[in-house]
Amino acid sequence: MLDTTDLLGVVGGGKPSREEDIIERFRRDGRLDVPLALTDADLWANYTNDDLYVMDCKLREFLKKTRYKRQKKGGYRTTCSLVFAWIYGRKPEPSDSSVCRMLHKLLEYYCTSYTGVTTYQGKKVNRVYEFSKYATTNKRPYSLRLRLEEMEDGQDPFRASGQGDRDKRRHGRRRDSEDGE
């Protein structure tokens, strides 16, 4: 092994550091404090997902624009393709499937309830998302990065939501079947 102590002494590097020294330096560095909750793989994936962050911002902007209509009419119903068209200004295409999956997840998070396969404005759709009069007024962002930006002092951004993992799907009776189910 080549002895570089003289060379490092001349250029001001001192003695070469070992891997353990680097790890100890990172542990003691206060600027690198990562909350323990962010060590969870799912939370870290949520935090680092730039597409989720942007989509969450756009969806919250859409929900703010429709707030008056929700409160005036007592609720609001929409589909993923209509929200996609509002955000991007065009109909979704097959190449937009990953964006639509993310949008479905966000709409499911923010909605009051949703249906299964049904018709909406005369067209067959996979889901219709329903928002109540005051839906989303106090709802925390789904994106962890956006949640940290909007967080006020004293709030815990990592706490579980109040609704947990409850199923929001509304199971209605089918009119066209003989027994109603």
C-alpha positions in Angstrom: 0.0 0.0 0.0 1.2 3.5 -0.9 2.0 5.8 2.1 0.3 9.1 1.3 0.8 10.8 4.7 3.6 13.1 3.5 1.6 14.1 0.4 -1.5 14.8 2.4 0.5 16.8 5.0 1.8 19.1 2.3 -1.6 19.8 0.7 -3.3 20.1 4.1 -5.2 16.9 4.2 -3.7 15.5 7.3 -3.9 11.7 7.8 -6.2 9.7 5.6 -9.5 9.0 7.3 -10.9 5.5 7.6 -14.5 4.5 6.9 -15.3 4.4 10.6 -14.2 8.0 11.0 -16.6 9.1 8.2 -19.5 7.3 9.7 -18.8 8.8 13.2 -18.6 12.2 11.6 -22.0 11.8 9.9 -23.5 10.6 13.2 -22.3 13.7 15.0 -23.2 16.2 12.2 -26.3 18.1 13.3 -27.2 19.1 9.8 -27.8 15.5 8.8 -30.5 14.8 11.4 -33.2 12.6 9.8 -36.3 12.0 11.8 -36.7 8.4 12.8 -40.1 8.1 11.1 -38.4 8.8 7.7 -36.4 5.6 8.0 -39.5 3.7 7.0 -39.2 2.7 3.4 -42.8 3.7 2.4 -42.5 7.1 4.0 -39.1 7.7 2.4 -40.5 6.8 -1.0 -43.4 9.2 -0.4 -41.1 12.0 0.6 -38.7 11.6 -2.3 -41.4 11.1 -5.0 -41.3 14.4 -7.0 -44.2 13.4 -9.2 -46.4 12.7 -6.2 -45.5 16.1 -4.8 -46.4 18.0 -8.0 -49.6 16.0 -8.5 -50.7 16.6 -4.9 -50.2 20.3 -5.4 -52.2 20.3 -8.6 -55.0 18.2 -7.1 -55.3 20.5 -4.1 -55.4 23.5 -6.5 -58.3 21.7 -8.3 -60.1 21.1 -5.0 -59.7 24.7 -4.0 -61.2 25.8 -7.3 -64.3 23.5 -6.9 -64.8 24.4 -3.2 -67.6 27.0 -4.0 -69.5 24.5 -6.1 -69.2 21.8 -3.4 -70.5 24.1 -0.7 -73.2 25.6 -2.9 -74.6 22.3 -4.2 -73.9 20.2 -1.1 -71.2 18.0 -2.7 -69.3 17.3 -5.9 -68.8 14.2 -8.0 -65.9 13.7 -10.5 -63.8 11.1 -12.2 -60.1 10.7 -12.6 -60.2 11.5 -16.3 -62.0 14.8 -15.7 -59.4 15.8 -13.1 -56.6 14.7 -15.5 -58.1 16.9 -18.3 -58.3 19.9 -15.9 -54.7 19.5 -14.9 -53.1 18.7 -18.3 -55.7 20.3 -20.7 -56.1 17.1 -22.6 -57.7 13.6 -22.3 -55.6 10.9 -20.8 -53.9 8.5 -23.2 -52.7 4.9 -22.5 -49.2 6.3 -22.0 -50.5 8.3 -19.0 -51.4 5.2 -17.0 -48.8 5.8 -14.2 -50.1 9.3 -13.8 -53.7 8.1 -13.6 -52.8 5.5 -11.0 -51.2 8.2 -8.8 -54.2 10.4 -9.4 -56.6 7.6 -8.4 -54.7 7.1 -5.2 -54.8 10.9 -4.4 -58.5 11.2 -5.3 -59.3 8.2 -3.1 -57.4 9.8 -0.2 -59.2 13.2 -0.5 -62.7 12.0 -1.4 -65.6 11.3 1.0 -66.5 8.1 -0.9 -66.2 6.5 -4.3 -68.2 4.0 -6.4 -67.1 1.1 -8.4 -67.9 0.7 -12.2 -70.8 3.0 -13.0 -71.9 5.6 -15.5 -71.1 9.3 -15.2 -72.7 11.8 -17.6 -73.8 8.9 -19.8 -70.4 7.2 -20.1 -69.1 4.1 -18.4 -66.3 4.9 -15.9 -64.3 2.8 -13.4 -64.9 5.1 -10.4 -66.7 8.2 -9.5 -65.3 10.1 -6.6 -67.7 12.0 -4.3 -66.7 14.9 -2.2 -69.0 16.2 0.6 -69.7 19.8 1.3 -66.7 20.4 3.5 -64.4 17.6 2.2 -60.7 18.5 2.1 -61.1 21.7 4.1 -58.9 20.4 6.9 -57.3 17.4 5.2 -53.5 17.1 5.4 -51.6 16.7 2.1 -50.9 13.1 1.0 -47.4 14.0 -0.1 -45.1 14.0 2.9 -42.9 16.8 1.5 -46.0 19.1 0.9 -47.2 18.2 4.4 -43.8 19.3 5.9 -44.0 22.6 3.9 -47.5 23.4 5.2 -46.9 22.2 8.7 -47.4 24.6 11.6 -45.3 24.6 14.7 -46.1 21.8 17.1 -47.8 19.5 14.6 -46.5 16.0 14.0 -46.3 15.4 10.2 -45.8 11.7 10.7 -48.9 10.9 12.8 -51.4 8.6 11.3 -54.5 10.1 9.8 -57.6 10.1 11.8 -59.5 7.8 9.4 -56.9 5.1 9.3 -57.2 2.7 6.4 -61.0 2.7 6.3 -62.6 1.7 3.1 -64.4 4.6 1.4 -66.0 2.6 -1.3 -69.7 3.0 -1.4 -71.5 -0.2 -2.2 -74.8 0.6 -3.8 -77.6 -1.6 -5.0 -77.8 -2.4 -8.6 -81.0 -1.5 -10.3 -80.7 -3.8 -13.2 -80.4 -7.1 -11.2 -83.4 -9.2 -10.1 -82.7 -9.4 -6.4 -81.3 -5.8 -6.2 -77.7 -6.9 -5.4 
